[in-house]
Amino acid sequence: MNYTYKTKGTCCTQIELELDGNVVHNVKFTGGCNGNLKAIPRLVEGLTVEQIEEKISGIRCGMRATSCGDQLARACREAYEAAQN
């Protein structure tokens, strides 16, 4: 399943990902810090939604209440729940 998530509170504006069951593949960020947003997709490739949430959910960026990683964890959960319905 392909899923597009509009981010909130981060420099990146959108996250695209693919789900195979609960396994995440092909994460792509639009906007944001180029280096970090090339690294994160490589680090989470093939992980489950739960593993991603465990590793990066709740991470903040400076004074912001969220980060690109946190938004990815939210995107993965939202995509997974959408796939279940």
TORPA-4810 file (N, C-alpha, C, O; in nm, 3 decimals):
<nodes>
NODE_1_0.084_-0.117_0.000_0.000_0.000_0.000_0.089_0.124_0.000_0.181_0.134_0.082_M
NODE_2_0.063_0.217_-0.090_0.132_0.345_-0.093_0.053_0.444_-0.007_-0.070_0.445_-0.009_N
NODE_3_0.125_0.527_0.068_0.059_0.621_0.158_0.133_0.754_0.156_0.256_0.757_0.157_Y
NODE_4_0.058_0.864_0.154_0.114_0.998_0.159_0.061_1.067_0.284_-0.059_1.069_0.310_T
NODE_5_0.154_1.124_0.361_0.122_1.190_0.488_0.168_1.335_0.481_0.284_1.362_0.449_Y
NODE_6_0.078_1.427_0.510_0.111_1.569_0.516_0.160_1.599_0.658_0.086_1.583_0.754_K
NODE_7_0.285_1.642_0.669_0.343_1.665_0.801_0.290_1.793_0.866_0.236_1.881_0.799_T
NODE_8_0.308_1.799_0.997_0.266_1.916_1.074_0.380_1.955_1.167_0.427_1.872_1.245_K
NODE_9_0.424_2.082_1.160_0.524_2.132_1.253_0.668_2.102_1.220_0.755_2.114_1.306_G
NODE_10_0.697_2.063_1.095_0.835_2.032_1.055_0.870_2.103_0.924_0.782_2.154_0.854_T
NODE_11_0.998_2.106_0.894_1.045_2.165_0.768_1.001_2.082_0.648_0.967_2.137_0.543_C
NODE_12_1.003_1.950_0.663_0.953_1.869_0.553_0.801_1.883_0.549_0.736_1.900_0.652_C
NODE_13_0.746_1.877_0.430_0.602_1.902_0.413_0.521_1.776_0.387_0.399_1.776_0.401_T
NODE_14_0.589_1.669_0.349_0.517_1.547_0.311_0.608_1.427_0.325_0.729_1.435_0.304_Q
NODE_15_0.548_1.313_0.361_0.619_1.186_0.367_0.541_1.085_0.284_0.419_1.070_0.300_I
NODE_16_0.610_1.016_0.196_0.550_0.907_0.119_0.616_0.778_0.164_0.737_0.774_0.189_E
NODE_17_0.536_0.672_0.175_0.591_0.543_0.215_0.507_0.431_0.158_0.394_0.452_0.113_L
NODE_18_0.564_0.312_0.161_0.492_0.192_0.120_0.485_0.098_0.239_0.581_0.086_0.315_E
NODE_19_0.372_0.033_0.255_0.354_-0.067_0.360_0.328_-0.202_0.297_0.250_-0.214_0.203_L
NODE_20_0.395_-0.303_0.349_0.369_-0.441_0.312_0.332_-0.510_0.442_0.420_-0.554_0.516_D
NODE_21_0.203_-0.520_0.471_0.159_-0.564_0.603_0.190_-0.454_0.702_0.132_-0.345_0.695_G
NODE_22_0.283_-0.481_0.795_0.326_-0.376_0.887_0.474_-0.339_0.866_0.536_-0.277_0.952_N
NODE_23_0.529_-0.378_0.751_0.669_-0.350_0.719_0.676_-0.229_0.625_0.605_-0.222_0.525_V
NODE_24_0.765_-0.135_0.659_0.776_-0.008_0.588_0.888_-0.014_0.485_0.997_-0.064_0.512_V
NODE_25_0.859_0.039_0.365_0.955_0.044_0.255_0.946_0.179_0.185_0.845_0.248_0.192_H
NODE_26_1.053_0.215_0.116_1.057_0.328_0.022_1.005_0.459_0.080_0.918_0.524_0.022_N
NODE_27_1.058_0.498_0.194_1.020_0.625_0.256_1.084_0.739_0.178_1.202_0.734_0.144_V
NODE_28_1.004_0.842_0.149_1.054_0.961_0.079_0.997_1.085_0.149_0.877_1.094_0.173_K
NODE_29_1.086_1.179_0.179_1.047_1.306_0.240_1.050_1.415_0.134_1.132_1.411_0.043_F
NODE_30_0.960_1.511_0.145_0.960_1.630_0.060_0.998_1.747_0.148_0.933_1.773_0.250_T
NODE_31_1.103_1.819_0.111_1.151_1.932_0.190_1.233_1.884_0.308_1.257_1.765_0.324_G
NODE_32_1.275_1.978_0.391_1.350_1.943_0.512_1.500_1.939_0.490_1.549_1.980_0.385_G
NODE_33_1.572_1.891_0.590_1.719_1.885_0.588_1.765_1.768_0.502_1.742_1.652_0.537_C
NODE_34_1.828_1.798_0.394_1.862_1.699_0.292_1.936_1.578_0.348_1.897_1.465_0.320_N
NODE_35_2.040_1.598_0.425_2.120_1.486_0.475_2.041_1.395_0.567_2.041_1.273_0.550_G
NODE_36_1.973_1.454_0.665_1.893_1.374_0.759_1.784_1.297_0.687_1.756_1.181_0.719_N
NODE_37_1.724_1.361_0.589_1.610_1.298_0.525_1.651_1.200_0.415_1.566_1.136_0.353_L
NODE_38_1.780_1.189_0.391_1.833_1.078_0.310_1.869_0.962_0.403_1.855_0.846_0.366_K
NODE_39_1.916_0.995_0.523_1.959_0.892_0.618_1.841_0.817_0.679_1.843_0.695_0.687_A
NODE_40_1.739_0.889_0.721_1.626_0.825_0.790_1.564_0.713_0.706_1.543_0.604_0.760_I
NODE_41_1.533_0.735_0.578_1.475_0.624_0.500_1.563_0.500_0.495_1.511_0.388_0.497_P
NODE_42_1.693_0.518_0.489_1.782_0.402_0.487_1.779_0.327_0.620_1.784_0.205_0.624_R
NODE_43_1.770_0.403_0.728_1.772_0.342_0.861_1.643_0.266_0.893_1.646_0.168_0.968_L
NODE_44_1.530_0.310_0.837_1.402_0.246_0.870_1.357_0.145_0.766_1.258_0.075_0.787_V
NODE_45_1.427_0.135_0.654_1.388_0.041_0.548_1.375_-0.100_0.604_1.468_-0.153_0.664_E
NODE_46_1.258_-0.160_0.583_1.234_-0.298_0.625_1.195_-0.316_0.770_1.171_-0.429_0.814_G
NODE_47_1.187_-0.207_0.846_1.142_-0.218_0.985_0.991_-0.221_0.991_0.923_-0.180_0.897_L
NODE_48_0.938_-0.271_1.100_0.793_-0.270_1.120_0.750_-0.134_1.172_0.831_-0.055_1.220_T
NODE_49_0.622_-0.108_1.161_0.564_0.015_1.216_0.599_0.026_1.364_0.637_0.133_1.411_V
NODE_50_0.587_-0.083_1.437_0.614_-0.082_1.581_0.761_-0.051_1.610_0.791_0.022_1.704_E
NODE_51_0.851_-0.107_1.532_0.994_-0.080_1.552_1.026_0.067_1.527_1.104_0.128_1.601_Q
NODE_52_0.967_0.124_1.424_0.989_0.265_1.393_0.934_0.352_1.505_1.000_0.446_1.548_I
NODE_53_0.814_0.321_1.552_0.757_0.398_1.662_0.847_0.391_1.786_0.869_0.492_1.852_E
NODE_54_0.897_0.273_1.816_0.982_0.254_1.934_1.110_0.336_1.923_1.156_0.391_2.023_E
NODE_55_1.168_0.344_1.805_1.296_0.410_1.786_1.286_0.563_1.774_1.371_0.633_1.828_K
NODE_56_1.184_0.616_1.705_1.186_0.759_1.675_1.062_0.838_1.713_1.059_0.959_1.695_I
NODE_57_0.960_0.772_1.765_0.841_0.846_1.809_0.878_0.935_1.927_0.949_0.894_2.018_S
NODE_58_0.828_1.058_1.925_0.849_1.150_2.036_0.975_1.233_2.027_0.997_1.319_2.112_G
NODE_59_1.060_1.211_1.927_1.181_1.292_1.911_1.139_1.434_1.873_1.052_1.455_1.789_I
NODE_60_1.204_1.531_1.937_1.175_1.671_1.909_1.289_1.732_1.828_1.402_1.682_1.832_R
NODE_61_1.260_1.837_1.756_1.360_1.911_1.679_1.370_2.051_1.740_1.281_2.134_1.720_C
NODE_62_1.477_2.076_1.814_1.492_2.206_1.880_1.376_2.230_1.975_1.344_2.147_2.059_G
NODE_63_1.314_2.345_1.960_1.201_2.382_2.047_1.067_2.330_1.993_0.964_2.348_2.058_M
NODE_64_1.068_2.268_1.879_0.943_2.216_1.821_0.895_2.094_1.900_0.975_2.021_1.958_R
NODE_65_0.767_2.074_1.899_0.707_1.961_1.971_0.720_1.830_1.894_0.682_1.725_1.945_A
NODE_66_0.775_1.835_1.773_0.785_1.717_1.687_0.914_1.727_1.606_0.990_1.823_1.619_T
NODE_67_0.937_1.628_1.522_1.053_1.627_1.432_1.013_1.547_1.308_0.905_1.488_1.303_S
NODE_68_1.101_1.546_1.209_1.072_1.465_1.090_1.063_1.317_1.126_0.979_1.245_1.071_C
NODE_69_1.148_1.272_1.217_1.141_1.132_1.261_1.011_1.102_1.332_0.948_0.999_1.306_G
NODE_70_0.970_1.190_1.422_0.843_1.174_1.493_0.727_1.174_1.395_0.633_1.095_1.409_D
NODE_71_0.732_1.262_1.296_0.627_1.266_1.195_0.624_1.137_1.113_0.517_1.091_1.075_Q
NODE_72_0.741_1.080_1.087_0.745_0.952_1.016_0.679_0.843_1.098_0.602_0.763_1.045_L
NODE_73_0.707_0.839_1.227_0.643_0.739_1.314_0.491_0.755_1.309_0.418_0.657_1.303_A
NODE_74_0.444_0.878_1.313_0.299_0.904_1.304_0.244_0.863_1.169_0.135_0.805_1.161_R
NODE_75_0.318_0.892_1.063_0.276_0.856_0.927_0.263_0.704_0.913_0.168_0.655_0.853_A
NODE_76_0.359_0.632_0.968_0.356_0.486_0.961_0.234_0.430_1.033_0.166_0.341_0.982_C
NODE_77_0.207_0.481_1.152_0.090_0.435_1.229_-0.038_0.467_1.154_-0.126_0.382_1.143_R
NODE_78_-0.049_0.588_1.101_-0.170_0.628_1.028_-0.190_0.541_0.904_-0.301_0.498_0.875_E
NODE_79_-0.082_0.514_0.832_-0.091_0.428_0.713_-0.134_0.287_0.751_-0.218_0.227_0.685_A
NODE_80_-0.076_0.235_0.859_-0.110_0.100_0.903_-0.257_0.091_0.941_-0.325_-0.004_0.903_Y
NODE_81_-0.306_0.189_1.015_-0.446_0.188_1.057_-0.539_0.204_0.936_-0.646_0.143_0.931_E
NODE_82_-0.499_0.285_0.839_-0.580_0.302_0.717_-0.588_0.171_0.639_-0.691_0.138_0.581_A
NODE_83_-0.478_0.096_0.640_-0.474_-0.031_0.567_-0.563_-0.136_0.634_-0.610_-0.228_0.567_A
NODE_84_-0.585_-0.123_0.763_-0.667_-0.220_0.838_-0.817_-0.199_0.814_-0.896_-0.290_0.838_Q
NODE_85_-0.855_-0.081_0.767_-0.999_-0.050_0.746_-1.046_-0.082_0.609_-1.163_-0.061_0.577_N
</nodes>
